[in-house]
Amino acid sequence: MPTVDAEMVTVPLVLRNVRSKTVTLVLEPWGEEHSLEPGSEIRLVFSGPPGDSPLVEWSEDCVTAYGWSGSTFRLFRDGIEL
């Protein structure tokens, strides 16, 4: 659930690959790429100024998560920050 204060919004997002093949997770606008193997899960925690939120787009082989202007993210796999 998002948390909000006057200066910062924090939005957690869990992505789980239920497909039988590896997909690529792309984080924009940072240009980072991570593999999401079948059955694996990644937790993203976005933080940034209020007024916007992350956007996620799915395609055949790729998931793209977009932050918003002024936002940052933290990425966790198996509870470990990458």
C-alpha distance (Angstrom), angle and dihedral (degrees) to the residues before:
residue distance angle dihedral
M1 . . .
P2 3.82 . .
T3 3.78 118.9 .
V4 3.78 120.3 -150.8
D5 3.78 135.6 -167.4
A6 3.79 129.0 165.8
E7 3.80 93.1 -85.0
M8 3.82 107.7 25.7
V9 3.81 141.7 37.4
T10 3.81 120.5 -160.1
V11 3.82 117.3 -160.3
P12 3.83 120.6 -176.3
L13 3.80 117.1 -157.0
V14 3.82 128.0 -176.2
L15 3.81 119.1 -157.5
R16 3.82 117.9 -166.8
N17 3.79 123.2 -175.3
V18 3.81 107.2 -138.4
R19 3.80 92.5 168.6
S20 3.79 124.4 102.2
K21 3.81 93.1 -119.6
T22 3.79 137.0 57.7
V23 3.79 116.2 -94.7
T24 3.79 128.4 -164.0
L25 3.79 120.2 -117.4
V26 3.82 111.5 -150.8
L27 3.80 119.2 -167.7
E28 3.79 114.1 -155.2
P29 2.96 142.4 -127.3
W30 3.82 85.2 15.0
G31 3.82 95.2 60.1
E32 3.81 93.9 -136.0
E33 3.80 119.2 151.5
H34 3.80 128.2 -160.4
S35 3.81 131.9 176.5
L36 3.77 117.7 -118.8
E37 3.81 107.0 -160.3
P38 3.82 122.3 -156.2
G39 3.80 109.9 -73.7
S40 3.81 93.6 9.9
E41 3.76 126.3 126.2
I42 3.81 133.9 -151.7
R43 3.79 125.6 -166.3
L44 3.79 117.3 -150.9
V45 3.79 122.2 -167.8
F46 3.79 113.0 -165.0
S47 3.81 121.4 -165.9
G48 3.77 127.8 -175.3
P49 3.77 148.1 116.5
P50 3.81 117.4 -41.8
G51 3.78 120.6 -100.8
D52 3.80 101.2 64.5
S53 3.80 141.8 46.8
P54 3.82 141.2 -159.0
L55 3.79 121.7 -72.8
V56 3.82 123.1 -148.0
E57 3.82 124.3 -159.5
W58 3.82 123.5 -171.6
S59 3.79 124.7 -156.5
E60 3.81 132.1 167.7
D61 3.84 97.3 -79.8
C62 3.79 103.0 8.3
V63 3.79 144.5 59.7
T64 3.79 115.3 -160.4
A65 3.80 120.0 -164.0
Y66 3.80 115.7 -167.3
G67 3.77 123.4 -158.1
W68 3.78 120.4 -153.4
S69 3.79 131.0 -117.2
G70 3.80 110.0 -61.1
S71 3.81 94.4 9.3
T72 3.81 130.0 129.6
F73 3.78 131.6 -169.7
R74 3.80 142.7 -148.4
L75 3.80 119.7 -151.9
F76 3.82 125.1 -153.6
R77 3.81 130.1 -171.4
D78 3.81 117.5 -174.6
G79 3.81 88.5 -10.1
I80 3.82 92.9 -57.1
E81 3.79 119.7 116.2
L82 3.80 112.4 -125.6
